[in-house]
């Protein structure tokens, strides 16, 4: 990790622990850029659970595609995250749910009750 990123992380980490979703997103992004995918995933999930729509979409994408060495594809989890983002009115999440249901129509019928 570069010196600048260490300094930035040192400034952001204390704020991020206080549920500041912008700081949490930045921490996740730093880990992602540095290819520390386990830590990036941990922080993306934390910020998604705190309600940041773009993080919820990202979690849906991660579970839909898998994340090398971190997460296997999981369409049930993908559906859950897209549904959370769609519930906040995010149109792209609604489109992703439609795409997921078109590709996996039988599975989607089972998922809709989630």
C-alpha positions as CSV (number, residue, x, y, z in Angstrom):
1,X,0.0,0.0,0.0
2,X,1.3,3.4,-0.9
3,X,2.2,6.0,1.8
4,X,-0.7,8.2,0.7
5,X,-3.2,5.4,1.0
6,X,-1.9,4.5,4.4
7,X,-2.4,8.1,5.6
8,X,-5.8,8.2,4.0
9,X,-6.9,5.0,5.6
10,X,-5.6,6.2,8.9
11,X,-7.8,9.2,8.7
12,X,-10.8,7.4,7.4
13,X,-10.9,4.2,9.5
14,X,-11.8,6.0,12.8
15,X,-14.7,7.8,11.1
16,X,-15.8,4.7,9.3
17,X,-16.2,2.8,12.6
18,X,-18.8,5.3,13.7
19,X,-21.2,4.2,10.9
20,X,-20.3,7.0,8.6
21,X,-21.3,5.4,5.3
22,X,-19.2,7.7,3.1
23,X,-16.1,6.8,5.1
24,X,-17.0,3.1,5.0
25,X,-17.3,3.3,1.2
26,X,-13.9,4.9,1.0
27,X,-12.3,2.2,3.2
28,X,-13.9,-0.5,1.0
29,X,-12.7,1.2,-2.2
30,X,-9.1,1.5,-0.8
31,X,-9.0,-2.2,0.0
32,X,-10.5,-3.0,-3.5
33,X,-7.9,-0.8,-5.3
34,X,-5.2,-2.6,-3.3
35,X,-6.6,-5.9,-4.3
36,X,-7.3,-6.9,-0.7
37,X,-10.7,-8.4,-1.8
38,X,-11.5,-10.1,1.5
39,X,-11.3,-6.8,3.4
40,X,-13.0,-4.9,0.5
41,X,-15.9,-7.3,0.6
42,X,-16.2,-7.0,4.4
43,X,-16.4,-3.2,4.1
44,X,-18.7,-3.2,1.1
45,X,-21.1,-5.5,3.0
46,X,-20.9,-3.3,6.1
47,X,-21.8,-0.2,4.1
48,X,-24.6,-2.1,2.2
49,X,-26.1,-3.2,5.5
50,X,-26.0,0.4,6.6
51,X,-28.2,1.3,3.6
52,X,-26.0,2.8,0.9
53,X,-27.8,1.9,-2.3
54,X,-24.7,1.8,-4.5
55,X,-23.2,-0.7,-2.1
56,X,-26.3,-2.8,-2.1
57,X,-26.2,-2.9,-6.0
58,X,-22.5,-3.8,-5.8
59,X,-23.3,-6.7,-3.3
60,X,-25.9,-7.9,-5.7
61,X,-23.4,-7.8,-8.5
62,X,-20.7,-9.6,-6.4
63,X,-23.1,-12.4,-5.5
64,X,-24.4,-12.6,-9.1
65,X,-20.9,-12.9,-10.6
66,X,-18.9,-14.2,-7.7
67,X,-15.7,-12.6,-6.4
68,X,-12.5,-14.4,-7.1
69,X,-11.3,-16.3,-4.1
70,X,-13.8,-14.5,-1.8
71,X,-17.4,-15.3,-2.7
72,X,-19.0,-18.0,-5.0
73,X,-21.9,-17.1,-7.2
74,X,-25.1,-17.0,-5.1
75,X,-28.3,-15.9,-6.9
76,X,-30.4,-16.0,-3.8
77,X,-28.0,-13.5,-2.1
78,X,-27.8,-11.5,-5.3
79,X,-31.6,-11.3,-5.4
80,X,-31.8,-10.2,-1.8
81,X,-29.3,-7.3,-2.3
82,X,-31.0,-6.1,-5.5
83,X,-34.3,-6.2,-3.7
84,X,-33.0,-4.0,-0.9
85,X,-31.8,-1.4,-3.4
86,X,-35.0,-1.6,-5.4
87,X,-37.0,-1.0,-2.2
88,X,-35.2,2.3,-1.9
89,X,-36.5,3.2,-5.4
90,X,-33.3,2.6,-7.3
91,X,-34.3,1.9,-10.9
92,X,-31.1,0.0,-11.8
93,X,-31.8,-2.5,-9.1
94,X,-35.3,-3.1,-10.4
95,X,-33.8,-3.7,-13.9
96,X,-31.3,-6.1,-12.4
97,X,-34.1,-8.0,-10.6
98,X,-36.0,-8.3,-13.9
99,X,-32.8,-9.6,-15.7
100,X,-32.3,-12.1,-12.9
101,X,-35.8,-13.3,-13.1
102,X,-35.7,-13.6,-16.9
103,X,-32.6,-15.7,-16.8
104,X,-33.7,-17.9,-13.9
105,X,-37.5,-17.8,-14.0
106,X,-38.1,-20.9,-12.0
107,X,-35.7,-19.9,-9.3
108,X,-37.1,-16.4,-9.3
109,X,-40.5,-17.6,-8.4
110,X,-39.0,-19.2,-5.3
111,X,-37.0,-16.0,-4.5
112,X,-39.9,-13.5,-4.7
113,X,-41.1,-14.3,-1.2
114,X,-37.7,-13.4,0.3
